Amino acid sequence: VRGRKQGRKKKRKEGRKEEKGNKKEREGDRREGQRKERRKRKEREGGRR
């Protein structure tokens, strides 16, 4: 298991140079995605209120 985790870390570090500047942008995107998911879930559960 340990080896796999390390490999993933290394791969991530490779593509980091481009990503360094827009880390906050990426975070925002993730938050948007979560919000969308939540909205979908609400719609599925009890329709629109």
C-alpha positions, -999 to +999 in steps of 0.1 A: +000+000+000+028+024+009+044+021-025+012+030-043+007+061-022+042+073-029+037+068-066+006+089-066+024+117-047+052+118-072+028+120-102+011+149-086+043+168-080+052+165-117+022+185-129+024+210-100+043+238-117+013+249-138-011+243-109+008+263-084-007+297-093-043+286-096-047+265-065-074+287-051-092+285-085-091+247-083-105+248-047-133+271-059-142+246-086-143+218-061-166+238-039-189+246-068-190+209-077-200+201-041-227+227-042-241+214-074-242+179-060-260+191-029-286+208-051-291+177-071-295+156-040-321+180-026-341+179-058-340+141-058-352+139-022-381+163-019-384+181-052-379+219-052-390+237-021 
